[in-house]
Amino acid sequence: DYGLYDHAMLRFKSGNKLGENFYVRQDGTRSFFFSREYLGGLFQQAGFETLVNEYVLRETVNKKEGLCVPRV
């Protein structure tokens, strides 16, 4: 779903943690936060060749609330 240490991951409380980097939202849907190494390993095991494996870093801005949060 997301890159490791995305703002969404950091907002989860410990009671929402199902496993390492794996969380459940209030509506029951789940989120997994991938490291580049973990994702690269999954693709390699499936027989794919990795050409580029990097995070896309962005910021989500909420002007009304004056928030700027990092996204991975």
C-alpha positions in Angstrom: 0.0 0.0 0.0 2.6 2.5 1.1 6.3 3.1 1.7 7.8 2.4 5.1 7.4 5.3 7.6 4.7 7.0 5.5 2.7 9.5 7.6 -0.3 7.2 7.6 1.8 4.5 9.3 3.1 6.9 11.9 -0.5 7.8 12.8 -1.6 4.3 13.7 -1.9 3.4 17.4 -0.3 0.3 18.7 -3.8 -1.4 19.0 -4.1 -1.2 15.2 -0.9 -3.2 14.6 -1.5 -6.7 13.2 2.2 -7.5 12.5 5.4 -6.0 11.3 4.5 -3.0 9.1 0.9 -4.3 8.9 -2.0 -2.4 10.3 -5.9 -2.4 10.4 -7.9 0.8 9.9 -11.1 1.5 11.8 -13.2 0.4 8.9 -11.5 -3.0 8.9 -9.4 -2.5 5.8 -5.7 -3.2 6.1 -2.5 -1.4 5.2 0.9 -2.8 4.6 4.0 -0.5 4.5 6.8 -1.8 2.3 10.5 -1.2 2.6 12.4 -1.0 -0.7 14.3 -4.2 0.3 11.2 -6.2 1.1 9.4 -5.2 -2.1 12.5 -5.9 -4.2 12.7 -9.3 -2.6 9.1 -10.1 -3.5 9.6 -9.2 -7.1 12.9 -11.1 -7.3 11.2 -14.2 -5.8 8.5 -13.9 -8.5 11.1 -13.9 -11.2 11.1 -10.3 -12.1 14.2 -8.2 -12.8 14.3 -5.0 -10.8 15.4 -2.0 -12.9 14.5 0.8 -10.5 13.3 0.5 -6.9 13.0 3.8 -5.1 10.5 5.7 -3.0 8.4 8.5 -4.4 8.5 11.2 -1.7 5.7 13.8 -1.6 3.9 16.1 0.7 0.2 16.3 1.3 -0.8 19.9 2.2 -4.0 20.8 4.0 -4.2 24.6 3.7 -7.3 24.9 5.8 -5.7 23.1 8.8 -2.2 24.3 8.1 -0.8 20.8 7.8 2.0 19.5 5.6 2.7 15.8 6.0 5.3 13.6 4.3 4.1 10.8 2.1 6.2 7.8 0.9 
